[in-house]
């Protein structure tokens, strides 16, 4: 079984500014609640085939390493990744479209191919949890980018 979630909102900042923030993987802990540290393996820029290495939060203050492959980079509009979600395969990405020169329509999508024991979760429970987390991540991205844009305008 495969499901997809989408979280969309308008960000009061240019596509370029939103793109720069989302692609700065070192800043992912600011908006992704399970990410403690993040970097591109080898320090390379994001490009298809690159690996994004993370230290991820677990319960009881523990953490683990995880890795995602960059599957698409179409600057400044589209970036996508693939990696595990538990024992299932997952893909996620960001789509950015300009509303005008100062606003961006941003959409985060997540697709999960449920495997093994993860198939027994009650209908929609995991999908609902992923939707809530991605909605929160988008709100955090919006707040960070808009805050930086306001700070730059006031300088």
C-alpha angles and dihedrals in degrees: 000000000000126000134181132206128192129197117189134179142150117254120203094228138077123278089246093056093047090046092051092051097046092046093050093092092183086069096052092100086066092067109013108078096205097046117095097168133002137184141155110255109254092011091269122149119262108279134145109288095025117128122229109208119203141182103217131199120248130181122288093029094295125132140196139196121254135173136207129193119229104234102176139015119179104164125247099002114043138028127167139184139190130204145120127305101194104305093335130089117246139183128193139173150163126244118195126191126176116241088186134321092294104037135059131197103218126191128184115196129189127191122190128189102204114222137180118337091359088074090070096065109118112270110287097353096114092039090052092050092050090048092052092048094048091046088055092047091053091051089051092049090049092049094048096046095044091047091052091047091052091047091052092049092052095050 
